[in-house]
Amino acid sequence: MQQQVLLGTLAIGAGVVVGVALFIPFVIISYRTRGRLSARRLLVSFTALVYFCAIWTYTLLPLPAPEAIICSGTNLNPLAFVDDIAGALARPGTTLTDPAVLQLVLNVALFAPLGFFLRVLAGRRILAAVLMGLAVSALIEATQLTGVWGLYPCAYRVFDVDDLLTNTTGAALGSLAALIVPARLVRPRSDADADAPRPVTRVRRLLAILCDGIGHVIVAFVVAVGVRAGLIYGLQDDKLALGPLPGVVGGVTAALIWLVLILVSGQSVGDFAVQLRYSGSPLPRPIAHTLRALGGVTGYALLSLLPDPLSLSANVLAIVSLVLVFTTRDARGLPGVLSGQQLSDAREQHAASTASGERS
């Protein structure tokens, strides 16, 4: 039981990490294909992500120590589980607790969510669920058979063709179960009015801030890891690598990237993700865009790199930014106040330019 709890925790943790990494692309795709981000669809998608992580953790983990591995056999006899089930049925009173029965039920249950998510999230029907279930199950079984593709000298779990059948059946049943979900909740792959301008809400503005924050952290982390690796393996300077330099380089690099993006395009990563744009300042454009950047994640990142206690000013900026999101018109927040710009749906300009082109 303790091992199952550990594997479940690993699956949730992996789902969170992967979900954070994919959050910005998910928001971008949602706004381009559906015009908005649905909290319900976000929750279902995150649940699906945790589920896919769970498939791999429960079927491949825990990995044994190479010196302690015990080679497992194979079952290449299709429908061998039928004899096992028949034997279990011949023993009244223990059928439901028989290992063969439990294995069959768990194999079906493990892949039922796959078919369910394929229909609800992607609109795919039972044939796609069957093919996907078979493909994923075959990949897992092949990974086990090859000892994680050569990582181990032999298979550390039994390769069983019956698992292909039961897993595929589970995916098909999950697809059928998804038929109870109302059609209005099964989103199409795209909406016809995805390009239509929509109101600028405070939730949407907060979503842009969240995307900027996540994007900045990811970029800063990747750069810091690269700098640290270069110091350790290139210059062989462990002391410098373990100091603050990699973090400072990562933070400054991310801040400069966001500044350049805003200066060139007028949008931060978060603005681009949720289709927002600042415009209309009386100040010269470069100055307005620079002030707009300093009022957002760029300013926060630079202030957080200052020595204590000056770095606390980054927290003050964050609090002020959040307060102004709820107190300024159209949720333009601190970036709009500093730059004198107004916030609007980026699709309004596209629609206006399209209409102007049609009239000409």
MARGUFI-863939 format. One line per 2 residues: their letters; for each residue x, y, z of C-alpha. Coordinates in nm, 3 decimals. Example, Ala and Ser with C-alpha at 12.3 -4.5 7.8 and 13.67 -1.06 7.14 Angstrom:
<recs>
as) 1.230/-0.450/0.780; 1.367/-0.106/0.714
</recs>
This chain:
<recs>
mq) 0.000/0.000/0.000; 0.283/0.235/0.088
qq) 0.442/0.172/-0.251; 0.113/0.252/-0.430
vl) 0.083/0.579/-0.238; 0.443/0.664/-0.334
lg) 0.376/0.590/-0.702; 0.060/0.798/-0.692
tl) 0.253/1.087/-0.537; 0.519/1.057/-0.808
ai) 0.250/1.062/-1.076; 0.091/1.377/-0.933
ga) 0.431/1.543/-0.892; 0.533/1.458/-1.249
gv) 0.196/1.582/-1.373; 0.244/1.914/-1.195
vv) 0.594/1.962/-1.336; 0.493/1.873/-1.691
gv) 0.172/2.075/-1.655; 0.365/2.386/-1.557
al) 0.602/2.339/-1.852; 0.309/2.298/-2.094
fi) 0.082/2.560/-1.938; 0.176/2.849/-2.167
pf) 0.145/2.645/-2.491; -0.190/2.515/-2.363
vi) -0.316/2.870/-2.305; -0.192/2.984/-2.647
is) -0.362/2.695/-2.825; -0.685/2.746/-2.628
yr) -0.709/3.114/-2.723; -0.626/3.045/-3.089
tr) -0.866/2.753/-3.134; -1.147/2.842/-2.892
gr) -1.103/3.210/-2.822; -1.072/3.159/-2.447
ls) -0.952/2.929/-2.171; -1.215/2.719/-1.998
ar) -1.150/2.638/-1.632; -1.336/2.310/-1.679
rl) -1.124/2.210/-1.977; -0.807/2.313/-1.792
lv) -0.902/2.090/-1.499; -0.987/1.794/-1.723
sf) -0.665/1.840/-1.921; -0.457/1.852/-1.604
ta) -0.631/1.538/-1.477; -0.552/1.368/-1.807
lv) -0.187/1.474/-1.776; -0.161/1.326/-1.425
yf) -0.326/1.011/-1.558; -0.072/0.970/-1.838
ca) 0.209/1.016/-1.587; 0.039/0.757/-1.365
iw) 0.036/0.502/-1.650; 0.414/0.513/-1.670
ty) 0.478/0.525/-1.297; 0.249/0.231/-1.221
tl) 0.368/0.015/-1.512; 0.743/0.085/-1.508
lp) 0.829/0.193/-1.154; 0.993/0.124/-0.920
lp) 1.308/0.056/-1.122; 1.516/-0.217/-0.958
ap) 1.884/-0.181/-0.880; 2.088/-0.333/-1.169
ea) 2.264/-0.574/-0.933; 1.934/-0.690/-0.779
ii) 1.738/-0.747/-1.099; 1.557/-1.078/-1.143
cs) 1.482/-1.162/-1.504; 1.112/-1.218/-1.573
gt) 0.951/-1.450/-1.823; 0.704/-1.384/-2.102
nl) 0.351/-1.491/-2.189; 0.303/-1.515/-2.563
np) -0.020/-1.715/-2.544; -0.319/-1.492/-2.625
la) -0.625/-1.544/-2.405; -0.425/-1.735/-2.143
fv) -0.610/-1.521/-1.890; -0.931/-1.707/-1.982
dd) -0.797/-2.023/-1.817; -0.690/-1.819/-1.515
ia) -1.038/-1.667/-1.480; -1.200/-2.008/-1.523
ga) -0.984/-2.142/-1.245; -1.081/-1.850/-1.023
la) -1.451/-1.909/-1.089; -1.405/-2.272/-0.992
rp) -1.302/-2.162/-0.644; -1.619/-2.008/-0.493
gt) -1.570/-1.745/-0.226; -1.227/-1.630/-0.346
tl) -1.309/-1.520/-0.701; -1.308/-1.146/-0.631
td) -0.976/-1.163/-0.446; -0.805/-1.398/-0.690
pa) -0.484/-1.240/-0.830; -0.583/-1.329/-1.187
vl) -0.919/-1.155/-1.152; -0.766/-0.852/-0.986
ql) -0.501/-0.831/-1.258; -0.768/-0.839/-1.528
vl) -0.982/-0.574/-1.360; -0.686/-0.345/-1.294
nv) -0.560/-0.376/-1.652; -0.900/-0.275/-1.786
al) -0.946/0.004/-1.529; -0.598/0.148/-1.590
fa) -0.671/0.216/-1.958; -1.038/0.313/-1.933
pl) -0.951/0.682/-1.866; -0.744/0.685/-2.187
gf) -1.051/0.623/-2.402; -1.255/0.863/-2.190
fl) -1.009/1.151/-2.229; -0.965/1.088/-2.600
rv) -1.337/1.136/-2.656; -1.392/1.427/-2.413
la) -1.079/1.627/-2.488; -1.004/1.539/-2.850
gr) -1.346/1.434/-2.977; -1.205/1.098/-3.092
ri) -1.433/0.797/-3.115; -1.395/0.434/-3.017
la) -1.169/0.332/-3.308; -0.913/0.594/-3.206
av) -0.939/0.475/-2.845; -0.876/0.115/-2.951
lm) -0.575/0.207/-3.164; -0.431/0.440/-2.901
gl) -0.487/0.187/-2.623; -0.313/-0.082/-2.826
av) -0.023/0.150/-2.916; 0.037/0.273/-2.561
sa) 0.007/-0.077/-2.417; 0.247/-0.215/-2.681
li) 0.497/0.060/-2.602; 0.481/-0.021/-2.231
ea) 0.514/-0.395/-2.288; 0.805/-0.341/-2.529
tq) 0.977/-0.119/-2.274; 0.942/-0.391/-2.014
lt) 1.049/-0.668/-2.253; 1.366/-0.486/-2.359
gv) 1.467/-0.398/-2.003; 1.387/-0.029/-2.058
wg) 1.543/-0.041/-2.403; 1.873/-0.190/-2.293
ly) 1.909/-0.015/-1.958; 1.883/-0.358/-1.794
pc) 2.025/-0.687/-1.928; 1.680/-0.849/-1.934
ay) 1.312/-0.780/-1.865; 1.242/-0.701/-1.497
rv) 0.864/-0.739/-1.549; 0.668/-1.005/-1.733
fd) 0.587/-0.933/-2.098; 0.225/-1.045/-2.136
vd) 0.028/-1.034/-2.462; -0.290/-1.063/-2.254
dl) -0.214/-0.715/-2.121; -0.242/-0.582/-2.476
lt) -0.592/-0.725/-2.503; -0.717/-0.614/-2.160
nt) -0.562/-0.268/-2.183; -0.712/-0.213/-2.528
tg) -1.049/-0.332/-2.399; -1.023/-0.083/-2.115
aa) -0.959/0.203/-2.358; -1.262/0.099/-2.565
lg) -1.485/0.081/-2.257; -1.364/0.423/-2.144
sl) -1.457/0.567/-2.482; -1.805/0.417/-2.453
aa) -1.842/0.550/-2.098; -1.765/0.901/-2.224
li) -2.089/0.889/-2.423; -2.273/0.988/-2.104
vp) -2.094/1.325/-2.108; -2.330/1.590/-2.256
ar) -2.237/1.692/-2.610; -2.203/2.057/-2.508
lv) -1.922/1.959/-2.270; -1.730/1.773/-2.538
rp) -1.556/2.067/-2.697; -1.492/2.073/-3.071
rs) -1.133/2.107/-3.182; -1.195/2.471/-3.272
da) -1.466/2.734/-3.244; -1.588/2.934/-3.541
da) -1.572/3.260/-3.342; -1.225/3.202/-3.197
da) -1.095/3.514/-3.376; -1.375/3.737/-3.250
pr) -1.265/4.004/-2.997; -1.378/3.939/-2.640
pv) -1.398/4.157/-2.327; -1.078/4.216/-2.131
tr) -1.158/4.067/-1.793; -0.954/4.079/-1.476
vr) -0.927/3.700/-1.475; -0.782/3.717/-1.823
rl) -0.529/3.977/-1.713; -0.429/3.763/-1.414
la) -0.386/3.471/-1.651; -0.146/3.681/-1.858
il) 0.051/3.766/-1.544; 0.065/3.397/-1.451
cd) 0.195/3.305/-1.797; 0.462/3.574/-1.773
gi) 0.566/3.452/-1.430; 0.586/3.087/-1.533
gh) 0.768/3.170/-1.855; 1.020/3.387/-1.674
vi) 1.091/3.118/-1.413; 1.140/2.851/-1.680
va) 1.377/3.066/-1.888; 1.574/3.180/-1.583
fv) 1.601/2.822/-1.458; 1.719/2.682/-1.791
va) 1.980/2.957/-1.833; 2.100/2.917/-1.474
vg) 2.139/2.541/-1.519; 2.331/2.598/-1.842
vr) 2.564/2.850/-1.677; 2.617/2.621/-1.380
ag) 2.696/2.328/-1.608; 2.941/2.542/-1.804
li) 3.118/2.650/-1.486; 3.141/2.294/-1.353
yg) 3.232/2.102/-1.667; 3.392/2.380/-1.870
lq) 3.582/2.598/-1.626; 3.577/2.335/-1.348
dd) 3.497/2.605/-1.095; 3.260/2.439/-0.846
kl) 3.273/2.729/-0.603; 3.155/2.982/-0.860
al) 2.897/2.738/-0.995; 2.738/2.693/-0.652
gp) 2.735/3.068/-0.585; 2.474/3.325/-0.687
lp) 2.621/3.395/-1.033; 2.416/3.136/-1.231
gv) 2.093/3.259/-1.074; 2.177/3.622/-1.146
vg) 2.267/3.546/-1.508; 1.945/3.348/-1.550
gv) 1.728/3.621/-1.399; 1.888/3.902/-1.599
ta) 1.868/3.701/-1.922; 1.498/3.629/-1.874
al) 1.427/3.993/-1.789; 1.610/4.113/-2.101
iw) 1.425/3.863/-2.320; 1.089/3.994/-2.193
lv) 1.205/4.354/-2.245; 1.313/4.284/-2.604
li) 0.987/4.104/-2.680; 0.783/4.398/-2.558
lv) 0.998/4.654/-2.739; 0.976/4.464/-3.068
sg) 0.620/4.332/-3.061; 0.446/4.537/-2.793
qs) 0.343/4.216/-2.617; 0.488/4.005/-2.340
vg) 0.461/3.627/-2.347; 0.151/3.650/-2.128
df) -0.008/3.916/-2.349; 0.053/3.704/-2.656
av) -0.085/3.392/-2.486; -0.422/3.548/-2.396
ql) -0.446/3.784/-2.693; -0.398/4.118/-2.513
ry) -0.216/4.431/-2.627; -0.116/4.764/-2.471
sg) -0.134/5.067/-2.700; -0.221/5.437/-2.726
sp) 0.035/5.609/-2.501; 0.120/5.981/-2.542
lp) 0.483/5.885/-2.478; 0.719/5.777/-2.756
rp) 0.671/5.410/-2.828; 1.013/5.285/-2.703
ia) 0.970/5.470/-2.373; 0.612/5.352/-2.329
ht) 0.705/4.992/-2.399; 1.004/5.010/-2.164
lr) 0.788/5.146/-1.882; 0.526/4.883/-1.961
al) 0.794/4.612/-1.925; 0.928/4.755/-1.599
gg) 0.577/4.750/-1.459; 0.553/4.377/-1.523
vt) 0.767/4.069/-1.478; 1.080/4.246/-1.608
gy) 1.072/4.498/-1.326; 0.994/4.230/-1.070
al) 1.284/4.014/-1.191; 1.537/4.298/-1.180
ls) 1.427/4.414/-0.834; 1.443/4.059/-0.697
ll) 1.811/4.042/-0.796; 1.903/4.336/-0.575
pd) 2.079/4.259/-0.244; 1.870/4.239/0.072
pl) 1.678/4.431/0.192; 1.637/4.611/-0.143
sl) 1.512/4.288/-0.303; 1.198/4.320/-0.090
sa) 1.091/4.598/-0.325; 1.008/4.323/-0.577
nv) 0.736/4.200/-0.342; 0.603/4.554/-0.308
la) 0.586/4.583/-0.686; 0.402/4.250/-0.709
iv) 0.144/4.357/-0.450; 0.090/4.694/-0.618
sl) 0.055/4.522/-0.956; -0.212/4.285/-0.826
vl) -0.405/4.566/-0.655; -0.403/4.779/-0.969
vf) -0.536/4.490/-1.178; -0.857/4.517/-0.975
tt) -0.868/4.896/-0.943; -0.774/5.027/-1.289
rd) -0.998/5.053/-1.590; -0.990/4.749/-1.819
ar) -0.751/4.584/-1.570; -0.454/4.756/-1.736
gl) -0.268/4.746/-1.403; 0.072/4.890/-1.323
pg) 0.212/4.849/-1.678; -0.072/5.062/-1.815
vl) -0.039/5.324/-1.540; 0.336/5.367/-1.592
sg) 0.324/5.371/-1.972; -0.004/5.559/-2.014
qq) -0.125/5.282/-2.244; -0.467/5.124/-2.262
ls) -0.532/4.751/-2.266; -0.747/4.584/-2.529
da) -0.806/4.255/-2.703; -0.534/4.209/-2.965
re) -0.794/4.066/-3.202; -0.966/4.406/-3.219
qh) -0.674/4.553/-3.412; -0.665/4.250/-3.641
aa) -1.039/4.278/-3.705; -1.009/4.652/-3.770
st) -0.719/4.608/-4.013; -0.908/4.329/-4.192
as) -1.216/4.546/-4.227; -1.006/4.837/-4.351
ge) -0.846/4.613/-4.613; -1.184/4.489/-4.733
rs) -1.314/4.846/-4.772; -1.012/4.948/-4.973
</recs>
